[in-house]
Structures are given as C-alpha cells and as structure tokens.
Amino acid sequence: MSPKQSKAVWGSLLAGLTPVSGAEKIWYREDPMTEDLAGAMEEGHLFEALLQKADGTVAFSVMVSGLPFLMIDQTDGEDIVDQEDHSGQIAVFPLQTFDVSKIHAGTGDEKAGAGSDAEQADAGAEKTDTSAVETDEENTEKADAGIEKAASGAAGGLESILENIADIMETIERTGTGSAASGTTLSCPCSFHVRGNFAASMDKKPWKVSLKNKNGEQLKESILGMRKDDDWILNPMYSDMSRVREKTAYQLWEKTSAVTETYVPSSRLQYVELLFNGSYHGIYGLTEPLDGKQVGLSDGDLLYKIRQWPWEFDYLSLYSQREGEMEVENGRGGAAVRMTYPREWTEAADWGPMETFQQFCFKTRDLSTLEEAGIGYDRDSVIQLSLFCSLIQAPDNTWKNSILIAKKVTDETD
C-alpha cells in the first residue's frame, strides 16, 4: 500500500466511515484540539467533519480512540472461506506514539484562512441534518461551495494527522519488519483464516493470523509488548458490547492462578482497531494463543483443544481410528477435539489420555477409570476452572472452547 493509499484509508478510519465512491469526499473542520491529540483522546473530544456526497452533505463527529491500529490487506485475491488460509500483508503500529507537536505542518497562511473558509462550509451545511438525509439543490450548492473553499485551510487540522501517518508508512518496508520513528512498528507478509464455529457466521469475524518472512517462513515477532510469536488471534468480542469482559477475565485468571500451586499463565490481550482490505472493522482484542508455549509444555506432554464436547457417547471409538491425525470429528462431520501440542504427529502424540478422560466424564464418572489407565488429575485445577467460568459467566467454556493438558510423568517425579 503506497503512502497516498494509506492516507485515504486512514482518512476513512478517522471519520468512522469508509467511502464507497470516489465522488464522496470528507473534510475536517479546523479544531484547536488537534494541537493536543493526547488530551483529545483522554477527554473523548469530538472532531467535526463534513461528508460530501452526490446527493447532499452530511455533518458528523469523529472521536480518535488512540488505540493501536492493525491493518491486513489480502493479496491472494480469493474469496474468503472459513477455516481456509489466505495470503496477505499485516502492519501494526500504535497511533498514540505519534509526535503530536508535528501535526500542524501547514503554513501560517493556511491556518489564517482556515477559520473563515471552514465557517463558510459550516454555513453551507447548516441546513443539512446530521443524519444521512438529502438536501435540496440550493442547499447542496451552498454547501459544496463552502467545502471547496475550506479544503486547503481545513487541511491543517485532522488532515495533517493523515499526512503524518503517510510519512510513517513510507518508512515501512512491506516485505519485512521495520521500526518507524513513531515507535515499534510491525509490517510483514502473513497468512490468515476465519476462526470459530458459530462465531464465524457473524459479520464481525474472529481471525487467526500467522506472521511470515519474505520467503514465506514463520516469523516470530513481539506485538504491542506481548510475547514473541508467529501465531496471533484477533478476537472480535462480538457478544460483549462493553469490550472489557475478555481482558478482565484474562487479568483475573492471571491473579487467581498465580496464588495456586499449579500456576497456569493467562494469555494477554491488547486492544486494536482493525482495517481489513481497507475497510474499518472496529475494535478487536489481539490475543496470544493458548498453546504449548504459553503453558510451558515439554516433550511428551500433550495439549488438546476441545472444540465441542459431545452430548452423545456413540463415537468414542473414533479415537482409535485417528492414529496419525491431529483432529477428531464428532461423527457428524464437525470438529470435536484437536491436538495442538505437539504441533504435528510424532511418536509422543497420543489420543489415549483424551479418550480415557472422556470415558470418565461421559460414561463411568468413576475415578477408577483414570486410575486404572495410570492417569492422575489435578482436582484443584478442575475446581478453579469451574468457579472461574461461573464468575465470568462463560458456561460454554465448560463443554467447548476449553483446553485439556496431559503432562508426562516420569519415575523421577512420582
């Protein structure tokens, strides 16, 4: 994406809109708060803007969140299909680290003329409703005339932020990682796919993103202060309108688990605003995946991700048919359990512990089932998870979207 294209994209983001036509233009009114962008973010200041459309002019407000931005541009040109990998480019950088003192890069003459020109634009749009409504021909002509005059002067406001972003984007090499003057910035090739089952049907989809180098190999990088890795989760937090439940739950787990004898670290989540193929998709939680690295597994240990617990017990025998495969289906074509550690089938990979545990849960409910198979269980961990799911109102996680860890026990640790 060239700096000029980036400027157009960021203009759409800051306006909270994505223009669907080249005939649509967005102008920002000059605002003294552009000299204190950090203060504007803290106060939730609303910047005023005008959207010029073929059928009229609309006045609206913009609030800059200050959250980091994450962009994904698809490069393979294929239709997005759930669970199928696609190729793209990813760029991540924190807006709040921009040098606010350089936002006003315009000349004194530009600033001097901005106020009166913007006032003319306001006068032309005064009769326009703040919602998307048509104006009559006379009002449209007045508004258009005022907007055209305001264009050069008003550019000293939020438009200068876009120029600043364009300069930063120009320093980033899209074929590798780089660091811009504004702070740590990531830009590299990637692969991505839609995650989830029911969640994949929502308009705001969950994504998994894998970082690549220019040769298409795994690239492990730290993003926004989190761990160094190649795999990342973009959580849409679709059902949580507050956007705080997920992050609070992770922090709560970290604090409660830290005081137990069997500490299991939580994944971390950082808020970002997502631009996908140039369109604004809202606030997401960029999250570390819960995998073998996160929980400190070693050779011989196993990690099963339970996609969906079965209500029936009829297909338990399917485990014996999955030797060499990393996923067990539920007999109806859907995924039930996936082995995520080790990442590929090795001599250490084994469905036995999962099958035995499932027998215990759904058939015998007798601890002797585990004992006879030489399997112990962490009673405190089971209780902790149950209480935690009740506390954060996550009943789904007791029967799906949960993790089961089987750790190898040696004679030395008995």
Secondary structure as GFF3:
##gff-version 3
##sequence-region A 1 414
A	DSSP	alpha_helix	3	15	.	.	.	ID=ss1
A	DSSP	beta_strand	25	28	.	.	.	ID=ss2
A	DSSP	three_ten_helix	32	36	.	.	.	ID=ss3
A	DSSP	alpha_helix	37	43	.	.	.	ID=ss4
A	DSSP	beta_strand	47	53	.	.	.	ID=ss5
A	DSSP	beta_strand	56	62	.	.	.	ID=ss6
A	DSSP	beta_strand	69	74	.	.	.	ID=ss7
A	DSSP	beta_strand	86	93	.	.	.	ID=ss8
A	DSSP	three_ten_helix	95	97	.	.	.	ID=ss9
A	DSSP	three_ten_helix	100	102	.	.	.	ID=ss10
A	DSSP	alpha_helix	108	125	.	.	.	ID=ss11
A	DSSP	alpha_helix	137	154	.	.	.	ID=ss12
A	DSSP	alpha_helix	158	170	.	.	.	ID=ss13
A	DSSP	beta_strand	178	180	.	.	.	ID=ss14
A	DSSP	beta_strand	183	194	.	.	.	ID=ss15
A	DSSP	three_ten_helix	198	201	.	.	.	ID=ss16
A	DSSP	beta_strand	207	211	.	.	.	ID=ss17
A	DSSP	beta_strand	221	222	.	.	.	ID=ss18
A	DSSP	beta_strand	228	229	.	.	.	ID=ss19
A	DSSP	beta_strand	231	235	.	.	.	ID=ss20
A	DSSP	alpha_helix	245	257	.	.	.	ID=ss21
A	DSSP	beta_strand	269	276	.	.	.	ID=ss22
A	DSSP	beta_strand	279	287	.	.	.	ID=ss23
A	DSSP	beta_strand	302	306	.	.	.	ID=ss24
A	DSSP	three_ten_helix	316	321	.	.	.	ID=ss25
A	DSSP	beta_strand	327	329	.	.	.	ID=ss26
A	DSSP	beta_strand	335	341	.	.	.	ID=ss27
A	DSSP	alpha_helix	352	359	.	.	.	ID=ss28
A	DSSP	pi_helix	360	364	.	.	.	ID=ss29
A	DSSP	alpha_helix	368	372	.	.	.	ID=ss30
A	DSSP	alpha_helix	379	391	.	.	.	ID=ss31
A	DSSP	three_ten_helix	395	398	.	.	.	ID=ss32
A	DSSP	beta_strand	402	406	.	.	.	ID=ss33
A	DSSP	three_ten_helix	411	413	.	.	.	ID=ss34
###
